[in-house]
Amino acid sequence: MSSNKLLYIGSVTAISIILFVGGLLIGRFAIPRISNSISTDNLAIVNKQIEEERLIIWNDLKQRFLNLVNAQEIEKNLQNLTRRTHLAGTDDDRNEAESIARLWREHGLDVTIHPYDVLLSYPNPIQPNIVSILDQNHLPIFQSQGRETMFDEDDKSLPFDNIVRPFLAYTPNGTVQSQKLFYVNYCTTNDFQFIETVIDKNELNGAIVICRYGKIFRGNKIGNAEKYGIVGVILYNDPLNYAPNSTLAGSVYPNSIYMPDMGHQRGSALLLSGDPLTKHYPAKDYMFRDPIDNNPWLPKIVAQQIGYREAREILIRMTGTPVLSSWIGGLNQVKYVYGGLLLDDQSIQISSHNTLEIRRVHNVIGIITGHSEPDRYVLIGAHFDAWNFGALDDGSGIAVNHELVRVFRSLVKSNWTPRRSLMFCAWAAEEYGIVGSVEFVEEYAKILGSRVVSYLNMDVIVEGSQVMFMEMSPLLYDFAIDISKQIKAPYVNETIYEQWVRINNGDHNVGQSFFTLGLSAISDFAGFNQIAG
């Protein structure tokens, strides 16, 4: 996808967000407060007058919003964000928080920084995590590289030395080895239950398993394996899911959107949202902490991800019965089997050198105070940490967040003030398990639960090029439909709502096709939805 396309889609997304937030800020969609002294005969007239006045204000404000949004500003924000890495708990991460605070103060926001001391996980910068095939003399005949293929390494303006090696956060360090290797599809509960019907359950004890990403959270894959006595888990992105057209160079990144054969999906394996040592409480320096040993939220077995080129080298050395057709992946010249003993008395080994450390992370909060209901808040949030440069996850969200700050401050400078206070949030350590936002909610749960009108989350806001999808609480559905009728869709002469209806074969009931009503727990909205309520 071209950069111009991304910019256009990003600006449309920004406009959608601004209109959504603007409606909440001015109370455009709120229930008006009518005095009990008004007679029934006059009530309908008064309500009509109020609605007409609101509509005039809204239409004027909407046009001012549209005139102010600038795609080039979003591009500039994104380029600035992706010049450096943003791993949570590092100096780069702290510098990014300070940079955001400084920018928002320059725009006139009332800015505060909220630090938390949380448990984070890091790979060894010198010793990479390695998956090896050993011969009968325990000598390696194959080893994973412990790094990805780098693109544009000759670009000296980017700090490639700061790129974190592939690892699965919170998985323990150690070396495990076994002559037994099993392929368990996606490592779901059903997959393990099925493989028990194919092999003796006791065979899984002490074995290592390999499974592909997808279907469920990676932490649950590792947790499922623990229950069966597995000592180590290898994860990989099977091309059936991540390079469906072809694994040839022309069909994968950087020539396509799909994952190349040495791409690695980093991620957290933490089975909890927030800091695992201070569950239900903010991770402040005065807070009691649970011990790390035997912590129920931390994985207990070694795990590591590899590229699908490396996965092929492992899968071709497996023995056993051919798998179900639904278990077959997309690797060429690989006979997918359930596994058992490796060929020629070989063994599989995982060596991990991860560490656990308590590090300080920083949320940044910026407020534009409302004129009528200053103690009622409309929140907009995006996380600024990333496993590396984070152009999409979540440079895209922060880039648009910065543009929203600029647009709303421009309106304030032109003598407009929101009815309710607008709170901009830049969250830390989201990639580790939505840590920063959850700690903030745990610290201010009472205030947030009673005063927040709505929270809008921006995490990987652009994933495609055609249609807008929304995930939200059911209470906001009618509001979102109303907004979608006022925004032009990308590349077509119709509104977003009209585009939905057209794609939906003329059916105006677009909810099931383009909305997820009811929230998951995969991003920074989780704390607000599940804790503050």
Secondary structure by P-SEA (a helix, b strand, c coil): ccaaaaaaaaaaaaaaaaaaaaaaaaccccbbbbbccccccaaaaaaaaaaaaaaaaaaaaaaaaaacccaaaaaaaaaaaacbbbccccaaaaaaaaaaaaaaaaaccbbbbbbbbbbbbbccccccccccccccccccccccccccccccccccccccccccccccccccbbbbbccbbbbcccccaaaaaaaaacccccccccbbbbbbcccccaaaaaaaaaaacccbbbbbbcccccccccccccccccccccccccccccccccccccccccccccccccccccccccccccccbbbbbbcaaaaaaaaaacccccccccccccccccccccccccccbbbbbbbbbbbbbbbbbbbbbbbbcccccccbbbbbbbbcccccccccccaaaaaaaaaaaaaaaaaaaacccccbbbbbbbbccccccccaaaaaaaacaaaaaccccbbbbbccccccccbbbbbccccaaaaaaaaaaccccccccccaaaaaaaaaccccccccccccccccccccccccccccc
